[in-house]
Amino acid sequence: MSPAARTPRPRRYDPARTRAAVMSQYAHVRRAVGALTPDQLARPTRLGDWTVRELAAHLSMVVGSVARALQLPAPPEPEAALLDWPSATAQYATGIDERVRELAAGNDPVELLERTAEEFDRLVPAEPGDRVLACRPGAMPLGDFLVTRCVELVVHTDDLADALGTEIPFDRQALAATTRLLADALAATAPGGSVEVRVPPFAVVQCVEGPRHTRGTPPNVVETDPLTWIRLATGRLGWAAALDAAAVTASGERADIGGLLPVMS
């Protein structure tokens, strides 16, 4: 097997730290939504025709899905790897949209978020990270599923902040897990070693077929900050716009990775 064809060892995440990150980021969301007026809840978002109210309902679903899965029988073994998840999310968009609208129409957003937090706190901490859950796109360990919840929370916290024109804090561990999973998803989508993508301080991956860099300064380098990377990786920001705004640097003839993005939509 050639060096460029080798599959990197899957990254490991500590389930206890990831669980704490989910709880911390969700607390930031709850505080932000709890302070909103009816007019602010009716504001549009960059997520189609969802308002902030629908976005808040979706955030409750993101976290509530963990407790819901824990109440189902445990599958005998995992069926999906963590890196299967980012590229699989788009196929469930229609069903998610329908459920979000039902929740938003029938619930006070603050009460909904609080009920979900209470359920999470009651059911999740006692479960081991290797407990297998029935979830999409296939059964996976609780620890891995919590990483996906970090991604959803961080991405949609950024959507919420954008809609409100304000800043909402990001838990450092949640931001790190999100950055790393989306960077690893890029490396899995375009395996190789000719381009190095750097997202300090959380991730460095090599991708794209071609000569593999082994020492010294790589000939093809992409570098950006975590939030810019997350927006690029999820389609919130286009590659050309990020270059024009000097939010990302790309050096080398192979460093244009715009055609590989987004890795999650």
Stockholm file with secondary structure:
# STOCKHOLM 1.0

chainA/1-265         MSPAARTPRPRRYDPARTRAAVMSQYAHVRRAVGALTPDQLARPTRLGDWTVRELAAHLSMVVGSVARALQLPAPPEPEAALLDWPSATAQYATGIDERVRELAAGNDPVELLERTAEEFDRLVPAEPGDRVLACRPGAMPLGDFLVTRCVELVVHTDDLADALGTEIPFDRQALAATTRLLADALAATAPGGSVEVRVPPFAVVQCVEGPRHTRGTPPNVVETDPLTWIRLATGRLGWAAALDAAAVTASGERADIGGLLPVMS
#=GR chainA/1-265 SS CCGGGCCCCCCCCCHHHHHHHHHHHHHHHHHHHHTCCHHHHTCBCSSTTCBHHHHHHHHHHHHHHHHHHHTSCCCSSCCSCGGGHHHHGGGGHHHHHHHHHHHHHHSCHHHHHHHHHHHHHHHSTTSCTTCEECCSSSCEEHHHHHHHHHHHHHHHHHHHHHHHTSCCCCCHHHHHHHHHHHHHHHHHHSCCSSEEEEETTTEEEEESSSSCCCSSSCSSEEEECHHHHHHHHTTSSCHHHHHHTTSEEEESTTCCCGGGCCSCC
#=GC SS_cons         CCGGGCCCCCCCCCHHHHHHHHHHHHHHHHHHHHTCCHHHHTCBCSSTTCBHHHHHHHHHHHHHHHHHHHTSCCCSSCCSCGGGHHHHGGGGHHHHHHHHHHHHHHSCHHHHHHHHHHHHHHHSTTSCTTCEECCSSSCEEHHHHHHHHHHHHHHHHHHHHHHHTSCCCCCHHHHHHHHHHHHHHHHHHSCCSSEEEEETTTEEEEESSSSCCCSSSCSSEEEECHHHHHHHHTTSSCHHHHHHTTSEEEESTTCCCGGGCCSCC
//
